[in-house]
Amino acid sequence: MGARQLGNQGLVVSELGLSCMGMSEFYGENNEQESIDTIHRAIDLGVTMFDTADMYGPFTNQGLVGRVIKNYRDKVVVATKFGNVRTEDGGFLGVNGTPEYVRQACDASLQRLGVLALAWLLAQDDDIVPIPGTRRRKYLEENIAATNITLTPEELQQIEAVAPKGFVSGDRYRAEQMKALNL
C-alpha cells in the first residue's frame, strides 16, 4: 500500500484509510467482533489511518478503535472529530466550537481512545493551527477561538514533553493556504 505525507511536518499515513463510523452506528446492526476483525485486517493490509468521532455511537466508536489499536499506537494514526454534540442516547444537541467545549471534547476523546499523553496542541506564539476540514469562515472563527484555552502549568509540561516549543512552528500554514480556509 502506498503512503502519503500529510502537511510538511513528516506525518505519513497510508493512501487508504478506514472510516470506522459504521462500526458503531448509522449502517444497520453493529457487530463488535466483525469491527475488531476489520480493523485488524486493515492493519495487516497496511492501513495506518483510522477515522472516528465522538458522535459515532455516540461516544462508543472511539472506545472501540482505542481498544483495538492499543498495541499498534506506534504504527497507526487516528483522526477524530468533535463539534456535533449528542446525548448518550443519540439525540442531537447542535454544533459547539467554544473553547470550553473543545477542552472537554478533546479530554473525553483522548480518554476513550486510551491516549495517556496530552496529544492535542494549541497555538504557541504566532503559530495558530487551524483544524483541517474547516472551510467556512463561521466555523474557522469558532475553531480559532478554541485556541484561547488557558492551560495549567502541568498541562504545559505535558505538551512540552510530547512536542517541544517550536515543534508546530514554521511555514506549515502559509498565507495562501490560510486564504483557502476563508471561503
N, C-alpha and C positions, 0 to 999 in steps of 0.2 A: 504494500500500500504506500502511495506517495505521501509526502508531508508538505505542509505549508507553514510559513512563518507568519505569525500574527504581529503586526506592528514592527518596530525595529529594535526591540529590546531582547530578541532572541527566543521568544516563546514559540515553540514549534509543536504543531499538532498534526494529526492525520488529516488527509484530504477529505475523508468521510468522517462524520461524527454520528453519534447516536442520540437522537431525541428520546428522552425517557418519559415524556408526558403521558403517553398512552398506557404506561405500565401501572398507573395509579388511578386513572380516570379518563373519561371522555370517549373511549372507543370500545364500549362493551364491558364484559366481565373481566375482572382482573385476576391474573394467576401469578402469584408472587414467585413461585418456583420457576415458572416459564420466564419471568422477567429476569430473575437472577441468572438463569442459564443463558439468556440472550446477552446480558452484559458480559458474562464470562466469555462467551463465543466471540463477541465483538472485540474484546481484548486479545483473544487468541488470534484473531484475524488482523490485528494491528491497529484497531481503532483506539485513539488516545483522547478524543474529545467527546465528552458526555454533557448533555444539556438537561437541566432540570429547573424548577422554580418552586418557590414556597406555595404558590397557589395550586400546584398539581397535587391532587389528593383530597382535600387540601392538606398540605404540610407533610404528607406521608412519603411523597416521592423522593424528597431529599434524604430522608432516613434510609429508604431502600437503597438508593445509589451510594450513600455513605457507607453502609454496611458491606456492600459488595466490593467497592473499590478500596476498602481499608488496607488491604495488603498490596495495593498497586499504586499508592499515593505518589511514588517517585516516577511512575510511568504514565500517568493519565492527568488530564486537565478537566476540571469540572466548571462549566459555565452555568451560573444560576442567576435568576432574576427575581425581582420583587417589585412592588408598586400596586399590583392588583390585590386589594385587601379582601380577604374572605374569612368567614367564620369557620369554626371547626366542622360544622355540618354542611359546609359548601355554599352558604349564602354569600352574595357579592355585596360588599360594603362601599365600593368605589375605588378610586385611584388615589394614592398618597405618596408624595415625594418630599415630605417635610424632613428637616434634619433629625427630629426626634424619631420619626418612623424609620428612617434609613438606619440609624443606630440599632433600633430594636430588630428590624428585619435582618440586618447583617449578623448580629449576635445570634439570633434564633437559627438562621440558616447554617452558620458555622457549627452550632451545636448539633443540629440534625445531621449535617454532613460528617460529623466526627472530626472536625479540624480543630486541633487544640491551640495552635499558634494564631495570633491575630493576623489574618491574611488579607484584610482589606486595607487599602492605602488611601489616605485622604490627601488633599493638596498640601504641599510643602512649599513655602515661599511663593513664587510666581507660577509654579507648575500645577495648574488645575487639570485634573484628569476627568474629561467628560465620560459619561457612561456610554459605551458603544451601543449603537442601535437607536439612540435618541435623535430623531430627525426633525422634530417640530420645536420651534422656539419655546413654547409654553413649557414643555417637558424638560428642555435643556435648562431653562431657568430654575425649575424645581430641583433638578439634579445638581446644578452648581450650588444652589442654596444649601444642599446637603453637606457641602464642604465646610460649612460654618460650625460643625460639631466641635465642641471643646473636649479634648481628650485628657484623661488623668495622667499624671506622671508615670504610673505603672503601664498604662496603655501605650504611651510614647516609648517606653523602654522595650515593650514587646515589638512594636513596629521597627525600632532601631535594630533589634536582634534579627528580625526577619529580612528587612530591607533597609540598609543604612541610608542616611540622608544623601540625596543625590541619585539614588537608585532609580527614581522615576523622573529625573530631570533630563533636560536636553531638548532636542528639537522634535520630539516624538509627535507633537501636535502642532505643526506649522500653521501659520496664519491662513493659508489657502485651504488646509484641511478643516480648520475651525469654521470657515465660511460655509462649507458643505453642510455643517450641522445646523446652520441658521436658516433653514428653508422657510 
